Amino acid sequence: MRLTDVITPAAIAVHVHLDDKAHALRFAAGALAARSGLSLECIHGALAAREALGSTGIGRGIAVPHVCLPGLDQPYALFCTLAEPIGFDAIDGKPVDLIFTIVTPPKAGGGGEALSYLAALSRMLRDEKVAQALRNADNPWNVHDIVGKFSPASGQFAS
């Protein structure tokens, strides 16, 4: 499992203008619906329900909305960098400008695949150099290259 398996250039949007968390969830749901075959309403409803349980804003300007959904044959993701940070009820109270949304098929044992991707993403974004490089990237291919340069095994970013 590599992050570049789900964070492909087609799954990246840079410098997106979003108004708030609700807009971010709807935007992500639309992009994921277009690729996954599930409806926007299905994905949006599931993401909103997950957020109602507690914010997926993990701090330091990062949010990771995620949900397992029946009807999927593989994981689908969207990675967005925002033009301006938005409120996301993050754990540290700070607005977010990096949003990684992932929907995965349900698995026996409860969402293990999503957790694997979220753990890898968390390890990558703990590196402030990586997070800043992602914020500065000006197109999806640059973001993809940055993600590809991070080695989950070493926890290092090859700049």
C-alpha positions as CSV (number, residue, x, y, z in Angstrom):
1,M,0.0,0.0,0.0
2,R,1.4,3.3,-1.1
3,L,-0.2,6.7,-0.8
4,T,0.5,7.3,-4.5
5,D,-1.9,4.4,-5.2
6,V,-4.8,6.6,-4.1
7,I,-3.3,10.1,-4.4
8,T,-2.9,10.1,-8.2
9,P,-2.8,13.4,-10.2
10,A,-6.5,12.8,-11.1
11,A,-7.2,12.7,-7.3
12,I,-5.6,16.0,-6.5
13,A,-7.0,19.6,-6.6
14,V,-4.7,22.5,-5.8
15,H,-5.5,26.0,-4.5
16,V,-9.3,25.2,-4.3
17,H,-11.6,28.0,-3.1
18,L,-14.0,26.6,-0.5
19,D,-16.2,28.5,1.9
20,D,-16.4,26.2,4.9
21,K,-16.4,22.6,6.1
22,A,-19.8,21.9,4.6
23,H,-18.6,23.1,1.2
24,A,-15.4,21.1,1.5
25,L,-17.4,17.9,2.2
26,R,-19.7,18.5,-0.8
27,F,-16.8,19.3,-3.1
28,A,-15.0,16.1,-2.1
29,A,-18.2,14.0,-2.4
30,G,-18.7,15.3,-5.9
31,A,-15.2,14.5,-7.0
32,L,-15.3,11.1,-5.4
33,A,-18.8,10.3,-6.9
34,A,-17.5,11.1,-10.4
35,R,-14.8,8.4,-10.0
36,S,-16.4,5.8,-7.8
37,G,-19.8,5.3,-9.3
38,L,-21.6,6.1,-6.0
39,S,-23.9,9.1,-5.8
40,L,-22.8,12.4,-4.5
41,E,-25.7,12.2,-2.0
42,C,-24.5,8.9,-0.7
43,I,-20.9,10.0,-0.2
44,H,-21.8,13.4,1.1
45,G,-24.3,12.0,3.6
46,A,-21.7,9.5,4.9
47,L,-19.0,12.1,5.2
48,A,-21.3,14.5,7.0
49,A,-22.4,11.7,9.4
50,R,-18.8,10.9,10.1
51,E,-18.1,14.6,10.9
52,A,-21.1,14.7,13.2
53,L,-19.3,12.1,15.4
54,G,-16.3,14.4,15.7
55,S,-14.2,16.5,13.5
56,T,-11.6,14.9,11.3
57,G,-9.5,18.1,11.6
58,I,-6.4,16.6,13.1
59,G,-4.5,19.9,13.7
60,R,-1.7,21.9,12.1
61,G,-4.0,22.9,9.2
62,I,-4.9,19.3,8.2
63,A,-8.2,17.5,7.9
64,V,-8.8,13.8,6.9
65,P,-12.5,13.1,6.3
66,H,-12.9,9.4,5.8
67,V,-15.6,6.7,5.7
68,C,-16.1,3.1,4.6
69,L,-19.0,2.6,2.1
70,P,-20.6,-0.5,0.7
71,G,-20.7,-0.6,-3.1
72,L,-17.0,0.3,-3.5
73,D,-14.6,-2.1,-5.1
74,Q,-11.5,-0.1,-4.1
75,P,-10.5,3.0,-2.2
76,Y,-11.0,6.4,-3.7
77,A,-9.4,9.6,-2.5
78,L,-9.2,13.3,-3.1
79,F,-6.3,15.5,-1.8
80,C,-7.0,19.2,-1.8
81,T,-4.8,22.2,-1.1
82,L,-6.9,25.3,-0.4
83,A,-6.3,28.8,-1.6
84,E,-7.4,30.1,1.8
85,P,-7.7,28.1,5.1
86,I,-11.2,27.3,6.3
87,G,-12.7,26.4,9.7
88,F,-13.0,22.7,10.2
89,D,-13.5,22.4,14.0
90,A,-10.0,20.9,14.1
91,I,-8.7,19.5,17.4
92,D,-6.3,22.5,17.7
93,G,-8.9,25.1,16.7
94,K,-6.9,26.2,13.7
95,P,-8.3,26.4,10.2
96,V,-7.3,23.8,7.6
97,D,-5.7,24.2,4.2
98,L,-4.8,20.5,3.4
99,I,-7.7,18.1,3.1
100,F,-7.3,14.4,2.4
101,T,-10.7,12.6,1.9
102,I,-10.8,8.9,1.4
103,V,-13.7,6.5,1.0
104,T,-13.0,2.7,1.2
105,P,-15.0,-0.5,0.9
106,P,-16.0,-2.0,4.2
107,K,-13.6,-4.8,5.3
108,A,-13.9,-7.6,7.9
109,G,-12.4,-6.2,11.1
110,G,-13.7,-2.7,10.5
111,G,-12.1,-0.2,8.1
112,G,-8.6,-1.4,8.3
113,E,-7.7,-0.2,4.7
114,A,-8.8,3.3,5.5
115,L,-6.8,3.3,8.7
116,S,-3.7,2.1,6.8
117,Y,-3.9,5.0,4.4
118,L,-4.7,7.5,7.2
119,A,-1.7,6.3,9.2
120,A,0.6,6.6,6.2
121,L,-0.7,10.1,5.5
122,S,-0.3,11.1,9.1
123,R,3.3,10.0,9.2
124,M,3.9,12.0,6.0
125,L,2.2,15.2,7.1
126,R,4.0,15.1,10.5
127,D,7.0,16.3,8.5
128,E,6.6,20.0,8.4
129,K,8.8,20.2,5.2
130,V,6.4,17.9,3.4
131,A,3.3,19.8,4.6
132,Q,4.8,23.1,3.5
133,A,5.9,21.6,0.1
134,L,2.3,20.4,-0.4
135,R,1.0,23.9,0.4
136,N,3.4,25.5,-2.1
137,A,2.7,23.0,-4.9
138,D,1.1,24.7,-7.9
139,N,-0.3,21.7,-9.8
140,P,-1.5,18.1,-9.2
141,W,1.7,16.6,-10.6
142,N,3.9,18.5,-8.2
143,V,1.7,17.3,-5.3
144,H,2.0,13.7,-6.6
145,D,5.8,14.0,-6.9
146,I,6.0,15.3,-3.3
147,V,3.8,12.4,-2.0
148,G,6.0,9.9,-4.0
149,K,9.2,11.3,-2.5
150,F,8.1,10.5,1.1
151,S,9.2,7.1,2.3
152,P,6.8,5.6,4.8
153,A,9.5,3.0,5.7
154,S,12.0,5.6,6.8
155,G,9.7,8.4,7.7
156,Q,11.9,10.7,5.6
157,F,11.2,13.2,2.8
158,A,13.7,13.1,-0.1
159,S,13.7,16.8,-1.1
